[in-house]
Amino acid sequence: MFTLVNKTIGLWCGACGLALLFMATAVPAHDHSRCAIDDRDREVCLHDHARRIATLSPGATELTYAAGAGEQVVAVVSYSDYPPEAKQVASVGSHTRIDLEALVGLAPDLVIGWVTGNPAEQMETLEALGMPVFYIEPRDIEGVASAIERLARLAGTETVGRSVADDFRQRMAALEARYSPREPVPTFYQVWDEPLMGVNDQHLIGQVVKLCGGVNVFGELSRPIPRIDDEAVLAANPEAIIAGGMGEENRHWLTHWAQYPHLTAVAEDNLFFVPPSLIQRPTPRLIEGTQILCEKLDTARQKRERG
């Protein structure tokens, strides 16, 4: 494995023509026609709309397609499995370890990074080569819509992006109006199993739980994804436990709780699964994941009423 210095030198030698092209076409920000503020509060400007886009996380891929720019995507990373067309795009490693040579060879004119997911030293190398990097990572429902609109701005697909973003806002608002006034359900959302982790109220999933009329039993913890243990869950005694698992059909995390028959969620058989790609990725499919989660909490309410 090259050191960062050797890797950077190698990339400059192997792609000096590309780097010079970026440098030659760079102009002051006020001369650019397309600018947007990314989720690191940086203004990113392009001379024209992006024609060759690299998306460096599955969420970034999905959001870029949602913004109407799918045909402009030339590079993705592993697990970029939605929409299905993304599976046909060249992969340049994983979101935690990017194949820089392969990425540079595809000559993207815009790189979409994930704020907390991509290795900082590799992203700095891309920026040193003159590649525009736009970071996204929506932290709330409005952030998802805004990310779509900003990506569409850079890609020149504003009409599609605006339509998708507005539809997302309206449908999420409709779910909130329908479910949030209902009787509260103490809820534990399990985001990981070893170590055991939940979410707090500031996390996007915590916001979805609240939208559905749930009360997140670990909502007041300071960390967005706090580490907890079985004893903490038993003490909180949630009425419903919801898990995403590690795959679309993987429910084994829930079977762990069967050893605690006095836990209310177990006693009432309120152990629910939501496909993780529908709720753990901040994309328009969050509508589907929210609908499922809301329906699961309604199931818990109905059992309570029958009892």
PEJOCOR-V413122 format. One record per residue. SS is DSSP state (hx for helix, st for strand, lp for the rest). OMEGA is omega in whole degrees, -180 to 180 (* if undefined). Layout:
SS:OMEGA / SS:OMEGA
This chain:
lp:180 / lp:168 / lp:-180 / hx:-179 / hx:-179 / hx:180 / hx:-179 / hx:179 / hx:180 / hx:180 / hx:178 / hx:-180 / hx:-176 / hx:-176 / lp:-176 / hx:179 / hx:178 / hx:-180 / hx:179 / hx:178 / hx:178 / hx:-178 / hx:-177 / hx:-177 / hx:-180 / lp:177 / lp:-179 / lp:-173 / hx:-175 / hx:177 / hx:-179 / lp:-179 / lp:-176 / st:179 / st:175 / st:177 / st:-179 / lp:-175 / lp:167 / lp:179 / lp:175 / lp:175 / st:178 / st:-177 / st:176 / st:178 / lp:178 / lp:-178 / lp:-178 / lp:178 / lp:-180 / lp:-172 / st:173 / st:-180 / st:-168 / lp:169 / lp:178 / hx:179 / hx:179 / hx:178 / hx:-177 / hx:179 / hx:180 / hx:175 / hx:180 / hx:179 / lp:178 / lp:-175 / lp:-177 / hx:-178 / hx:179 / hx:-179 / st:-178 / st:-179 / st:176 / st:174 / lp:-177 / lp:-178 / lp:172 / lp:-169 / lp:179 / lp:-3 / lp:-176 / hx:-179 / hx:-178 / hx:-180 / hx:-178 / hx:-178 / lp:-179 / lp:178 / st:-179 / lp:178 / st:180 / st:-179 / lp:179 / lp:178 / st:-175 / st:173 / lp:-173 / hx:179 / hx:180 / hx:-179 / hx:180 / hx:180 / hx:179 / lp:173 / lp:177 / lp:174 / lp:172 / st:178 / st:177 / st:180 / st:177 / st:-170 / lp:-174 / lp:-172 / lp:-175 / lp:-179 / lp:-173 / hx:-176 / hx:178 / hx:178 / hx:177 / hx:177 / hx:179 / hx:180 / hx:177 / hx:177 / lp:179 / lp:-180 / lp:174 / lp:179 / st:180 / st:-177 / st:174 / st:171 / lp:-177 / lp:-179 / lp:178 / lp:-175 / hx:178 / hx:179 / hx:177 / hx:-180 / hx:-179 / hx:179 / hx:179 / hx:-179 / hx:-179 / hx:176 / hx:178 / hx:177 / hx:-178 / hx:-178 / hx:-178 / lp:-178 / lp:-172 / hx:-177 / hx:178 / hx:-178 / hx:180 / hx:180 / hx:-179 / hx:-179 / hx:180 / hx:178 / hx:179 / hx:180 / hx:-175 / hx:-178 / hx:176 / hx:178 / hx:179 / hx:177 / hx:179 / hx:-180 / hx:-177 / hx:-169 / hx:-173 / lp:179 / lp:-174 / lp:-177 / lp:-177 / lp:178 / st:176 / st:-168 / st:170 / st:173 / st:-179 / st:-178 / lp:179 / st:-176 / lp:-178 / lp:1 / lp:-180 / lp:-178 / st:174 / lp:176 / lp:174 / lp:-175 / lp:179 / lp:179 / lp:-179 / hx:179 / hx:175 / hx:177 / hx:178 / hx:178 / hx:179 / hx:179 / hx:-178 / lp:-180 / lp:177 / st:173 / st:-178 / st:-174 / lp:175 / lp:-174 / lp:-175 / lp:177 / lp:-172 / lp:-178 / lp:177 / lp:177 / lp:-176 / lp:170 / st:-180 / lp:176 / lp:-178 / hx:-178 / hx:179 / hx:178 / hx:179 / hx:180 / hx:179 / hx:177 / lp:-180 / lp:176 / lp:178 / st:173 / st:-179 / st:180 / st:176 / lp:-180 / lp:-179 / lp:180 / lp:-173 / lp:-180 / lp:-174 / lp:-177 / lp:-170 / hx:177 / hx:-177 / hx:-178 / hx:179 / hx:-173 / hx:-180 / hx:180 / hx:-180 / lp:-174 / lp:-180 / lp:175 / lp:-173 / hx:-180 / hx:179 / hx:-178 / hx:-179 / lp:-178 / lp:177 / lp:176 / st:-168 / st:179 / st:173 / lp:180 / lp:-173 / hx:-178 / hx:-179 / hx:-176 / lp:-178 / lp:171 / lp:180 / lp:-176 / lp:179 / lp:178 / lp:174 / hx:175 / hx:-180 / hx:-180 / hx:179 / hx:178 / hx:180 / hx:-179 / hx:179 / hx:179 / hx:178 / hx:179 / hx:175 / hx:176 / hx:178 / hx:179 / hx:-178 / hx:178 / hx:179 / hx:-178 / hx:180 / hx:-179 / lp:*
